[in-house]
Amino acid sequence: MSLFENHVVVVTGAGRGIGAAAAKLFAQHGASVVVNDLDAEPAESVVREIEDAGGTAHAIAGSVTEDGFPEALLAGAVERFGKLNVLVNNAGFLWDGMLHTMTDEQWLRIMEIHTFAPFRMIRAATPYLREPGKQERAAGEPFAENRVIINISSTSGLHGNVGQINYATAKMGIVGLTKTVAKEWGRFGVRCNAVAFGFIDTRMTRPKEDGETVEVGGQEIVQGIPEAARGRAFTNNPLGRPGTDEEAAGGILMMASPLAGYVTGHTLEVTGGAGI
Ligand SMILES: NC(=O)c1ccc[n+]([C@@H]2O[C@H](COP(=O)([O-])OP(=O)(O)OC[C@H]3O[C@@H](n4cnc5c(N)ncnc54)[C@H](O)[C@@H]3O)[C@@H](O)[C@H]2O)c1
């Protein structure tokens, strides 16, 4: 039997990078996957790739920061596939700057995408994750499903990082959020873990000079890391190389899998050993 057979998985920000790799890996391991992204075309293209490989997927485009969208996304997933097992709060972007020049908007937008949106997604998952578990518990039955939330953190959150006061704060915040969900919903059979990545080769960590952007509130925010800082960043770990998006996805599946059935509130570091 496949590890995620009979599982319905929602991955936010799954049009590219780590989210796309996770969506494909979940599908390879038997899950029906809902691929969300801000950008519709990349999300559709991930769905086509999954279907071409014989898997099952459905795209729901939209922004996880938009009022009402978390509820609509999860209702759409349940309408399509009948239930929810795994929610991966992966969507994100950077808006870096040094503390002394950072604007309120830069701070708030990063808090919004990396902490407020995951909180709203989890709250919107209440009827599909907490409630069935609560009913099973009240009936004295064993939990019928593997129900899990995975949040994404970062070495910037665990250790701090120059130029990322907003992102580092948000990515540590998500660890507190993860532990609290684990404590509130554990009795209802819902696990909640975080996965903290080091330097993974995606658009987020490619040279800033490439000029790739994300549109946030009508502004184009350049993604990436300045070329001068990149080499230092990705050799600063015992494996001495960046991670791939598939390796990052592997960490997400490890923590979501029924094999981690007694693991909750944990932050798994998928960093090539950075910071040990
Ligand atoms: N790449 C790394 O080295 C690294 C390290 C630590 C943590 N992370 C985290 O991993 C996650 C994935 O990042 P990635 O490296 O794959 O980046 P990426 O830029 O390749 O992919 C992020 C995806 O999220 C989507 N997105 C952004 N805002 C969204 C919104 N409001 N609603 C829906 N989708 C949205 C983007 O369109 C994009 O497709 C992020 O949370 C990021 O902070 C990445």
PDBQT file of the ligand as one rigid body, heavy atoms in Angstrom, charges set to zero:
ROOT
HETATM    1  N1  LIG A 301      14.073  28.079  -0.690  1.00  0.00    +0.000 N 
HETATM    2  C1  LIG A 301      14.566  28.115   0.502  1.00  0.00    +0.000 C 
HETATM    3  O1  LIG A 301      15.803  28.063   0.693  1.00  0.00    +0.000 OA
HETATM    4  C2  LIG A 301      13.678  28.192   1.711  1.00  0.00    +0.000 A 
HETATM    5  C3  LIG A 301      14.289  28.152   2.970  1.00  0.00    +0.000 A 
HETATM    6  C4  LIG A 301      13.499  28.210   4.102  1.00  0.00    +0.000 A 
HETATM    7  C5  LIG A 301      12.131  28.285   3.991  1.00  0.00    +0.000 A 
HETATM    8  N2  LIG A 301      11.557  28.341   2.749  1.00  0.00    +0.000 N 
HETATM    9  C6  LIG A 301      10.095  28.439   2.701  1.00  0.00    +0.000 C 
HETATM   10  O2  LIG A 301       9.593  27.429   1.861  1.00  0.00    +0.000 OA
HETATM   11  C7  LIG A 301       8.348  27.850   1.298  1.00  0.00    +0.000 C 
HETATM   12  C8  LIG A 301       8.383  27.663  -0.209  1.00  0.00    +0.000 C 
HETATM   13  O3  LIG A 301       9.372  28.518  -0.777  1.00  0.00    +0.000 OA
HETATM   14  P1  LIG A 301      10.126  28.199  -2.159  1.00  0.00    +0.000 P 
HETATM   15  O4  LIG A 301      11.569  28.282  -1.867  1.00  0.00    +0.000 OA
HETATM   16  O5  LIG A 301       9.559  27.007  -2.787  1.00  0.00    +0.000 OA
HETATM   17  O6  LIG A 301       9.765  29.549  -2.967  1.00  0.00    +0.000 OA
HETATM   18  P2  LIG A 301       9.149  29.754  -4.439  1.00  0.00    +0.000 P 
HETATM   19  O7  LIG A 301       9.175  31.224  -4.670  1.00  0.00    +0.000 OA
HETATM   20  O8  LIG A 301       9.830  28.857  -5.412  1.00  0.00    +0.000 OA
HETATM   21  O9  LIG A 301       7.648  29.232  -4.294  1.00  0.00    +0.000 OA
HETATM   22  C9  LIG A 301       6.716  29.878  -3.455  1.00  0.00    +0.000 C 
HETATM   23  C10 LIG A 301       5.353  29.785  -4.105  1.00  0.00    +0.000 C 
HETATM   24  O10 LIG A 301       4.391  30.413  -3.235  1.00  0.00    +0.000 OA
HETATM   25  C11 LIG A 301       3.480  31.127  -4.051  1.00  0.00    +0.000 C 
HETATM   26  N3  LIG A 301       2.818  32.194  -3.298  1.00  0.00    +0.000 N 
HETATM   27  C12 LIG A 301       3.363  33.342  -2.838  1.00  0.00    +0.000 A 
HETATM   28  N4  LIG A 301       2.429  34.078  -2.227  1.00  0.00    +0.000 NA
HETATM   29  C13 LIG A 301       1.265  33.368  -2.290  1.00  0.00    +0.000 A 
HETATM   30  C14 LIG A 301      -0.051  33.611  -1.847  1.00  0.00    +0.000 A 
HETATM   31  N5  LIG A 301      -0.372  34.746  -1.212  1.00  0.00    +0.000 N 
HETATM   32  N6  LIG A 301      -0.998  32.658  -2.053  1.00  0.00    +0.000 NA
HETATM   33  C15 LIG A 301      -0.703  31.515  -2.713  1.00  0.00    +0.000 A 
HETATM   34  N7  LIG A 301       0.541  31.251  -3.188  1.00  0.00    +0.000 NA
HETATM   35  C16 LIG A 301       1.513  32.162  -2.973  1.00  0.00    +0.000 A 
HETATM   36  C17 LIG A 301       4.330  31.690  -5.188  1.00  0.00    +0.000 C 
HETATM   37  O11 LIG A 301       3.546  32.067  -6.325  1.00  0.00    +0.000 OA
HETATM   38  C18 LIG A 301       5.282  30.522  -5.455  1.00  0.00    +0.000 C 
HETATM   39  O12 LIG A 301       4.802  29.666  -6.477  1.00  0.00    +0.000 OA
HETATM   40  C19 LIG A 301       8.150  29.294   1.751  1.00  0.00    +0.000 C 
HETATM   41  O13 LIG A 301       7.314  29.329   2.887  1.00  0.00    +0.000 OA
HETATM   42  C20 LIG A 301       9.542  29.723   2.124  1.00  0.00    +0.000 C 
HETATM   43  O14 LIG A 301       9.551  30.797   3.031  1.00  0.00    +0.000 OA
HETATM   44  C21 LIG A 301      12.294  28.298   1.615  1.00  0.00    +0.000 A 
ENDROOT
TORSDOF 0
